[in-house]
């Protein structure tokens, strides 16, 4: 019997998605890839993101050669019909009453596919009666194993720290005779140094750099034509490509980071420099989320660097935590919390995103931190986790922007943004819209934190210590206005109660709140 064709999505591009030894399809199975134009019409994506994804898909197709059927279609449904002769067998919501299998989980079908990374894709597959969904790949922990862990916790506490310890133990990551290497699980305390004063950049090797080829140029030409024809619309700037688009490039980027940059990663992990947006960060989130890298190989290489004395424990633990801790945690919570999580809005924030933010109009912004970070996003589709959380996310939280719209913005505007990535990160971590299911407090701050952890406040027109007046920092004003707006909820949280009590000591609180209201949706 001839092997069944196997469909790979645009974020399943690494060899592990086709490895039969790891639960993949038959080693000789023909491959189907579908480039659906409707995906680009659905959202106004960052131009660099659209280019990266299409470049990576077309590069993978070129590698697979005659083994792949690469279809360019209007929709996935049209693509499946062209490539494999498949048509939907039931409407999107239809399920047999006695069918207790997960949506789309057929025991045998004419086509196989690895479990997709979004609920929308899984629901789409559920419309077909002849597609077999294989287990998810690209993660360390199987979904059933996570649910078993969550069940043992009784649903009481699904905090990152407990999950991270469990993953480390289960995969024997940075463990010595059953104990964490160095005697501590968490070295965050060692990884919160402010940037070195008097330096515009860190003294580290430059990040890995991509070299574009004819496929990149072809993609750029197509995007230009589609946009010129009014078929699609993008935000942000394009080119040159900064992130890996092939397995070979991704492995080269991983080796470069481990060899030249991991050593200095930890200490300045949370710091920001205006002229050095990358600092010592790995820039591996995009190839990981495209499926070009497997997380196991990333953390194993980092641990080998520690064991061989080439990188300190604090840097390696910080990197391992990002991948085996946070990335795994976010992936599993996306599925565990269910689709209703998307509509969570515990703080009842409903303000629409302002046009200047939607358009990445950094030039309209006076606050140097926000203007600098928004410029980074506009020009590259990326910035590291602290600007995302404490500059972009904090602005949205303080101004009461609709968390669903904020989630969509991050999804569209970041090269590593996918539904599973941004839904928990934004709804839970950044906007506290889940009321504390993921975190114990809202993550926002006044200008003092940004001043301490960056060089962004020095040339700014605002002063981080001032709450009112012409030079009042919008983050300082916004922080206290946010605390006042949610005074009742936050006064009962042991991590924020003390700050709330401090509101009563602010003699300029009324003036501060008036200033926050008067700014409204204007760029700060």
N, C-alpha and C positions, 0 to 999 in steps of 0.2 A: 504493500500500500504506500502510495506517495505521501510524504510528510505534508501536513497541513500548513498553509501560509501563516505567517506570524506578522501582526501589525505592531509597529513601534511608533509611539507618539514622539513629538518633538522634544520631550524631556527624558527620553529613554535611549540615549544615543551611544552609550558605552557598550563594550563587549559583554559585560556581565548580564545584559538583558537578552542576549542570544546564547548564553552558555547552558547547554543541557545538564551539565554537572551541577548547576546551581538552580535547578528547577525551571530552566528556560525551555524553549521549544527544541524540537529535533534539530541536531546540528546541521542538517542539510535543508532545513525548511526554507522555502522562499520567503522573502520579506516584503511587506507592504508598507509604504510611507505615503502619507497624505498631507499635502500643503493646501489648507483650506483658507481661501481668501476671506471668508466670513469671520474668521477669528480676528483679523485685523480691522474689520468693520465694526466689530462688537464693542471695542473700546478704543479710545484714543491713546495708543501706546506711545512710549518714548521711541523716537526714531532709532536710537542706538540699540534698543532692545529688539525691535523688529528685525534689524539688520543681523544682530547676533544669532537669534533663533533660526532665521531662514538660512543664514550662512552655515550654521552648525548642521542643520538638516541636510542641506545640499552637499556639504562635505561628506557626511555619513553615507549618503546615497552613492557618491562617487567612489567611496571606499568599498562599498558592497558590490558595485559593478552589476553584472548580469543577474546577481541573486535578488536584486530589489526591483520592485515595480513602484516607481515614484510617480504619484498622480498629483497634478495641480488641478484642483476643483473649486467650485464655489463653496461647497459644504463638505463635512465629513461623510454625510449620508451619500452624496453624489460620488465621492471618492471611493467609498466602499463598494458601491454598485459597479463602478468602472473597473476597480482593481480585482474584486473577488466575486462579483455578481451577487452581493448580499443586499437584501432589502429588509426594512423593518417589518417585524411580525406582530407588533402590538404598539399602541400609542404610548406616549411617555409615562403615563401614570398607571397603565394597566398591569396588574399582577394577578396570577391565579391565587384563589383564596387558600389553597392547600400548599402553596409554594413557599417554604420557609427558608429557601436559600437566599444568600445576599443577592441584591439586584445584579443581574447579568452573570451570575455565577453558574454557568452551565457545565455539566459534567463532560460533555463532548460536543464539539462544534466544528464547523467547516473552517474556522479561523481561530487562532489563539492570539492573546494579547496579555501582557503583564498588567496587573492592577494599576489603573490610572491614578494620577495624583490629585484629582478634583472630583467633587461630588457630581458636578455637571457632566463630566466625562463618564463617570460610572453609571449615572442615570441614562445617558445616551446609549451605552452598551446594553443596558437592560431592555432596550427596545428591540433587540435582535435575539432570536431564539437559537442561533447557530454560531455564537461566539463563545469560546471558553476563556474565562479569565483566570490567568495564572497568578500566583502570589506576588505581592509587591516586591520590588527590588530597589536597591539604592539606599537601603537603611540597615542599621545594625540589628534592630529589634523587630521581630515579627509582630504583626498586629495582635494575634492571639496571645502571645507572651506578654504584651503590654496590658491587655485586658486582664490577664491573670494577676499581674502585679497590682493593677488598679483595684481588682477585687479583694486582694489580700489587705489592701489599705481601707477596705470598707467604704470607699468613696469619700472618706473624711478629709484626707489630705493628699492631694496629688501635686505637691510642690516639687519644684525642680530638684532640690538638693537630695531628697530621698530617692528619686528616680535616677539621678546621676550616680549616686553610690551604688545602686543596684546594677546599673549598666557596667560600671567599672569592675565590680566583682564578677559579674556574669561573663564578661569578655576578658578578664584578667588584664585590664589596662592600668598601667602604672601601679601595680600591686607587688608587694614584697612579703611573702609568707603570710598572705591573707590580710595584710594591712596596707593602707595607701602609702606609696613611696614618699619618703620624707616625713611620714607620721601625720600628715594633714591631708584631708580630702580637698580642701578649698584653699587656694593661694591667692584669692582675690585681693587680700590685704597688701600683697607684694606687687600687685599689678595696677595700682592706682596712682602712680606718680604723675605729677604735673609735667608738662613738657619742659625741656631744658631752657632756661632763660637765656636770652641773647642769641638763640639759634632759630633761623627761619625753617630749617629742615633737620631731620634726624641724620646722624652720620651712619647711614646704612646703605647697602647696595640697592640700586634702583629696582623696582619691580620687574618681573618678566614682561617682555614686550612682544606683541603679536606682529606678524608680517603678513600683510594681505596678499591675496592672489587673485586669479581670474574669477573664481567663484564669488569672492567678496565684491568684486567690481560688478559682476552680473546681478547680484542681489541689490546692490545700490542703484543700478540702472533701473531695475524693476520697480523698486520703491519710489524712485523719482517719477517714473512714468505713471504709476498708479495714483500717486498724490497729485500729479499734474492733471490727470484726467478726472480728478474729483472722486475717485473710487474709495480712497482711504485718506485719513488725516492723522498726522502725528504731532507730538509735542517734543520739545528738546532738540538737541543737535546731534548730528551723526558724524562718525569717523574722526580719526582712524579707529579701527576696531581695537579695543583694549583687552579683551578677554578671550580665552581659548575657544576655538570653534571645532577642534578635532581632538581625538584621544591623544594623539602624539603631542599636540600643543599643551593639553591639560597636564600630561605627565611631565613635560618639560617645566611648566609653571610650578608644579608641586615640588619637583627636585630643586628648582631655583629657590623657592621659599625655604625649604628645609635646610638647604646648604648655606644660604646667604642672609636670610632675614629672620628665621625663627629665633635665633639666639637673642635678638633684641625685641622680640614681639611683646613679651609679658609686661615689662615695667611701664611702658607707655600705651598699653592697650586701650585705656580710656581717655587718652589725651588728644588734643586737637591743635593743629598748626595751620594757619591760613594758607601758607605756601606749600604745605605738604599734606594734602588730604588723605593720602594712603598711609602715611606713617610707616609702621612695620607690619601692617595687616597683610594677609595672605592673598587676597583677591581671588580666592578659590570658591566662594559661594556660587558664582555663576556657573562654572563648569560642574560643580557638584550637583546643582539643581537642574542642569541639562542632562545629567546622567553620564557625563564624560569621565567622572571620577567616582570611585566607590569609597564611601566613608571609612571603611576598614583599612584600606591602603593608606589613607591620609593619617589616621591616628597611629597606625603601626609604624610608619616611617618616622613620625615625630617621636614616638617612644624610643625607637632605635637611636635617634640623635641624642636623646637624654642618656641612654644606657652607655653610649660610646663617648660621652663627655663633650659632645659638640653643641649642646644647647642646655641651658639651665632648667631646673625643674619648674620654676614659676612660669616660664614661657611655654614649656611643653604642656603643663597642666592647663594653662589658659586656653591653648589651642585645642587640646583634647576635650575640654569642657564645652567649647563652642560647637564641636561636631558631635561627640558622643552624648553630650548632655543636652544643650539647648536645641540643636537641630532635630534630634530624635524626639525630644519632648514635644516640640511644636507640631511635628508631623503626627504624632499619635493623639495629641489633644484635638487636632483638627477633626479626626474621625470620632474620637471618644465623646466629645461634647455634642455632636450632632448638628444638623442643619439649623436648628433653632438658635444656635449660638450666634449666627450671623446677625440676628435682629436684636441682640442684647444691647441695651442702652440704659444702664443702671443710673447714670447721672442725668438722663433726659436731655442730652445735648442735641440740638436740632438745627443749629446755624449752618447755612450752606457754606461751602468752601468759597472764598472770595476769588474773583477772576485772576488777580495777580498771582495767587498761589497755583491755581489751575494751569496757568500759562507759563509757570516757572519764570516769572518776570522778576528776576533778581535785581534788576536796575531800578525797580520801583521802591525797593526796600532800603530804609536808612540804617536800621540795626545791622551792624557789621557782621555779627555771628550768623544771622538769618540770611543776609544777602550773600555771604560767602558760601554757606552750605547750599543755598538754592542755586547758586552758580555752578557748584560741583554737580548737582543733580541735573541741571539743564545741559551741561556740557558732556557728562559722562554716563548718566543714568546710575550713578553709584555714589555713596558716601558710607563711612563705616558706622558701627552701631550706636556710638554715642551721639553724633550729630542727628542720626535718625530719631533717637529717643528723646534727647535733651534739648534739641533745637527745633526740629520739625514737629515731632510728636508733642512736645511740650507746648509749642505755639497753638496747635490744634486743641489740646486739652484746656489750656487756659482760656481760649476764646470760645469754647463750647461748640466746636464744629461737630457736625453729624458723624458719628464713628463709622457708619457704613460708607459714607462718602470718603472719609479719610482712608479707610481700608482700600477702596477702589483706586484712590490716587497712588498709594504706595505700590499696589499691584501693577498699575500701568507704567509708573515712572521709574521703576528700578529694574535693572537688567536681571537681577536674581529674584524678582518678585513673581510669586505664583499664588494661587488662591490658598493653598495649604500653608504657605509661608506667612502671608500677610494677615490672614484672618485671626489666628491666635496672637500674633505679634502686635497687631494694632488694637483689636477689640479687647484683648486681655492685658498685655504688657503696657502698651503705649497710652491707651485711652481709658483704661480702667472701666470699660463699658460693661464688663461681666460682673462688676461689683466685688471682685476679689477672688474669683475662682482660680486665677493663675498667680496673682501677686497679692501681697499683704497690704499694699498702699498704692496710691497714685504716684507715678514717677514724673515729677515736675519740680522745678526749682526756680529761684530767683537768679539774677545776674551774677551773684557771688560765685555760684558753682562754675558757671561758664568762664568767669574771670580766672578762677583758680586752676582750671584744667585746660586753658588755652591761651593763645596770644591774641584773641579776637577782640577783646574789650579795649585795649590800648588806643587804637585809632578810631574807635567808635564815637559817634556824636552823643551817645548816651553814657551815663555813669551807672555802673552796676549797683552802687550803694544808694542811689536816689530813687525814691518811690513816686515823688510828685515833682511838678515843675517841668520846664522845657527839656531838661537833660535826664528826666526820669527814664530808667531802663524799662522797656516794655515787658521784659521777663520778670523783673522785680515787682512792678505794678501788677502784672498779670497773675503772678504767684499769689499775692495776698488777696486779690479779687477772687481768684478761684477758691481759696481757702474760705473766704467769707461766704461765697455763694453756696458752698457745700458744708457749711459750718456744722449743721446738725449731724449729718452722716459721719463726718471726719472726727467729730469730738468723741465718738464712741470707738474709734480705732486707736489701739494703744500706740501705733507708730506715728499717728498724726495729731493725737489729742493735745500734746504739749504745744505744737505749733498753733493750733486753733485757739488755745488759751492766750497765746501771744497777740492775737488780734485785738484783744481788749486793751492792750498797752500801746496800740498805735494811735497817737493823737491826731494823725492826719488821715485816718481811715476814710472818712467821708470824702475828703478831697481826692484820695487815691481811687475810690470807687467811681467818682464822677469822671476822672481822667480816663479810666478804663472804658466807661460807657461812651464817652465822647469819641474815642478813637474808632469804635465800631469795627467795620470790616476793612478800614483803610490799612494799607501796608504800614507796619510799625517802623 
